[in-house]
Amino acid sequence: MAEPVLAVSDSHSDGEKSTTVVVDTDKPYPTEEEFATLPKVPGHIPWTSWTVALVEFAERFSYYGTTAVFVNFIQRPLPDGSSTGAGKIIQKSGALGMGQRASTGLVMFNSFWSYVTPLAGAYFADQFFGRYLTIQYSICFALVGHCILIISAIPPVIVNPNAAIGVFAVGLIIMGLGTGGFKSNISPLIAEQYKDERPYVRVNKNGKKEIVDPAVTTARIYLYFYLLINIGSLTGSLAMVYAEHYVGFWLSYLLPTMIFCICPIVLFVCKKYYVHSPPTGSVMGKAAKLIGLAFRGKWSINPRTTIKNFKHPDFWERVKPSNIAAADRPVWMTFDDAWVDEVRRGLLACKVFLWYPLYWLAYNQMTGNLVSQANTMALNGVPNDIINNLNPIFIIIVIPIMDFLVYPGLRKAGINFTPIKKISFGFFLSSLAMVSATVTQYYIYKLSPCGSNINARMDTEDCSAPFTVWVQVFPYGLVGLSEVMASITKLEYAYTKAPKNMRSTVQALALLTSALSSALSQALVGLSEDPLLVWNYGSVAVIALFGGIGFWLTFRRADRDEDRLNNLQESNWAPGTDSDVESREGAQVQTVDVKGGEKSAM
């Protein structure tokens, strides 16, 4: 049965088109008083979102299952008598024997590459193929990369480190291309399956009014999206580390490739049920031109004047099409005023993301240096590269607690735990994680029989520090909690603040911060060896703390506009559509008196 609606028409005699406001009487829009007083709750997550989450699970299983063994594959040499790299119980697994600095550098390159390529994935999705097809094409690239990694680890190749590293590098690059195209598009796809784009008031089962808020729903979708990411990460890493230790690296690369084949099958079967976003053409170019037009004439040799100009209330209003006379309007300005507001909001999100490279510096320690640190403590039969699974375990436990207890409790108490507060808290938690890693490293050097030269001597001596490796629960657990605050919120913020036809692009820019962090990490590679590892972790702790303080001071006032930004009037413009043609035609017949603000028809 069709839902009842109320249509209100408003016609003008001055040449403007009439506007029609459509109100769903079953889902009434909240009043200002209701926004201020009623609790906000999430809506129902559609089943199609869960299928996208399943695809993400399979992709992350394959990615993290593969990358979990990179450190040992690159850093440590082949065990005596092994042609697969498996160390069994007695020896430590390895393959190329290139050392910790090389392993850290290549792991950081892989991270950098995988987070740069989303820009290309976003471009092709928005410009040519749409999100769905771009994801499928990216999966094909990633599968080719995975197959090449398998070749690098088969016995005839792995016994020749010079050949194996070449094949490995090619596989890494091709897999990164696929990973990037996948990552920038899968995150918007899962949230797009929720169709309600405006908040509405409903009466719950207890007879009380509440606001079903799409922003809260999006936050919940990304909570469980991240939960599936970490279940994939955990199961993939655990299984592949044991495959590496007891069978060999070839199996650690083969099994993830097989699981990855689930992705295209699920997407194909569910294709007709998905909400699809078609390609919209030259949106990125027009957004860049719009931003350039807004900044034109606002620069000054005096920094204070420049900042004042950028914060002026008229900064964006003056570049809206309705405020520019038709004779002066650029030919590329075929969009409407609402799209200018959306671009402004998306630019705010990008400003928020600028601080993230400082956050990811701490996160990146988990994939390299902390794995090596585990190797210098008492393992008691536990593989060193399995300890980092404490991170996804902690996240899997924490996410349901946050969703069912903490966040509802905060909303019920009237505490608005906004995205900016979450992100700031995430920075501080990551700093604490690195403080704990610094303390651990200090005592490793102090108590190890080999002192501060432990990594160079441990192949021939027992240099393990005399305390359990499980002390790493502190850095891994704290980083995990910080991800729930900062990383999930980044996904939510990128989706809710981006223009509808630029969601892949803004998501790619959010991911780019990880690439920038990997580039920054290269500057710290020199500290990733004995006896400098205490300085390595300590430096990252200070940087993350500085990032958290700077982020909070910069955006502490941004949350007051959160509801307004999430509920902007939605633009109807899209390149190459009827609305684009109408905008061009309107640009030719309408003039605007900027001073008076009155419109007249020519």
Summary of the structure (lengths in Angstrom):
residues: 602
radius of gyration: 26.4
end to end distance: 45.1
largest distance: 90.1
contacts: 2103
relative contact order: 0.13
helix: 67%
strand: 6%
